[in-house]
Amino acid sequence: MPKFSFRSLFSSSEKESTSAKPVDVGEFYNQTTDKFLAVYGEIIQAFRTNDVTKYLDYTAQSARLADGMTVIDAGCGVCGPALHFADKYPTIKIEACTVSSVQVEKANERIAAAGKQNQIAVTEGDYHKLNKTYPNSHFDRVYFLESFGHSNDKRTLLNGVWDVLKPGGMVYIKDLFRRISSDEWEQLHIDHICGQINKAYCYHIADLNAILDILRSKGYILHFVKIPEVEVSEFEHLSISNDFQNLFDIGKIESWNDYVFPIDFFEILAEKPRFNTEAEKHLYFMNRK
Ligand SMILES: C[S@@+](CC[C@H](N)C(=O)[O-])C[C@H]1O[C@@H](n2cnc3c(N)ncnc32)[C@H](O)[C@@H]1O
């Protein structure tokens, strides 16, 4: 009798994982940014509220942004979020970075139109090299809004973030993470769809536990991991995603009956300790306020 395994049914999923590198991601956004703008507008995020400015206000609160801060927007798109934060906090300074030259051009047009050149500067570059691009121990926040999952090397990424953060500075990540199921069959299905999403969007959907391990082993203090908390009445109907999936023909919600959600959205906030706890071990828990 031939051996039968669940895995063989989904053997194509391996082929659908991605080896996309930053240069491929840049090319992807050079080709597709107009399509994203047509469906999403200037905030290129799938999880959002009907009035997306409310979601950005929520984001600012979650990431604990404040006037007077110096921050990096890592994977800034066309600077939709950065422009909103610059309006909300007139003395915040934002270094925005995207790996797409097309997005840099579009972001600069928008920043000039809004007269925000004194608050936002955009750089074309790879966020894995933040510590070579920006001054070290300088920033209050580095935030990733649905951009973190494009990284093909998240340990290097979070090491570089550490270098540019001030002691007491924080990294904020809002992204989609691979769903975990206790059912083997469902997990194979989840992994298969994640493989398709990775391939279609040049993504490397993160595993939440692996990211928490990277953060904690580096020495970051974990403030929270949570799901984005928006009112049901304000949550944008998932059909916007369908509009977008139409463009790529993947992961469409045709019916809820046998639909399996492949991902969960989470927010993570983690801090670079304020004290050097190697030199001042007695202050270890003092870092935790
Ligand atoms: C889904 S878009 C989100 C854009 C923006 N955060 C927003 O909310 O509108 C992902 C962004 O991540 C950026 N990105 C992906 N990989 C990157 C990398 N290695 N270096 C810099 N930016 C990157 C892309 O260029 C794009 O701007």
The ligand as a MOL file (V3000), in Angstrom:
LIG
                    3D

  0  0  0     0  0            999 V3000
M  V30 BEGIN CTAB
M  V30 COUNTS 27 29 0 0 0
M  V30 BEGIN ATOM
M  V30 1 C 2.5170 47.0050 3.2890 0
M  V30 2 S 3.5960 48.3600 3.0510 0 CHG=1
M  V30 3 C 3.2530 49.3400 4.5040 0
M  V30 4 C 3.6070 50.7810 4.2760 0
M  V30 5 C 3.3510 51.7280 5.4460 0
M  V30 6 N 3.9130 51.2230 6.6780 0
M  V30 7 C 1.8900 52.0270 5.6140 0
M  V30 8 O 1.3330 51.6990 6.6770 0
M  V30 9 O 1.2980 52.6370 4.7090 0 CHG=-1
M  V30 10 C 5.2050 47.6620 3.4130 0
M  V30 11 C 6.3440 48.6420 3.3450 0
M  V30 12 O 7.5330 48.0180 3.8370 0
M  V30 13 C 8.6200 48.4590 3.0490 0
M  V30 14 N 9.7340 47.5140 3.1500 0
M  V30 15 C 9.6910 46.1880 2.9720 0
M  V30 16 N 10.9280 45.6580 3.0930 0
M  V30 17 C 11.7630 46.6930 3.3600 0
M  V30 18 C 13.1500 46.7940 3.5860 0
M  V30 19 N 13.9650 45.7170 3.5560 0
M  V30 20 N 13.6670 48.0030 3.8460 0
M  V30 21 C 12.8750 49.1090 3.8860 0
M  V30 22 N 11.5450 49.0810 3.6630 0
M  V30 23 C 10.9960 47.8820 3.4000 0
M  V30 24 C 8.0440 48.5290 1.6630 0
M  V30 25 O 8.8730 49.2870 0.8120 0
M  V30 26 C 6.6910 49.1660 1.9690 0
M  V30 27 O 6.8610 50.5540 2.0320 0
M  V30 END ATOM
M  V30 BEGIN BOND
M  V30 1 1 1 2
M  V30 2 1 2 3
M  V30 3 1 2 10
M  V30 4 1 3 4
M  V30 5 1 4 5
M  V30 6 1 5 6
M  V30 7 1 5 7
M  V30 8 2 7 8
M  V30 9 1 7 9
M  V30 10 1 10 11
M  V30 11 1 11 12
M  V30 12 1 11 26
M  V30 13 1 12 13
M  V30 14 1 13 14
M  V30 15 1 13 24
M  V30 16 1 14 15
M  V30 17 1 14 23
M  V30 18 2 15 16
M  V30 19 1 16 17
M  V30 20 1 17 18
M  V30 21 2 17 23
M  V30 22 1 18 19
M  V30 23 2 18 20
M  V30 24 1 20 21
M  V30 25 2 21 22
M  V30 26 1 22 23
M  V30 27 1 24 25
M  V30 28 1 24 26
M  V30 29 1 26 27
M  V30 END BOND
M  V30 END CTAB
M  END
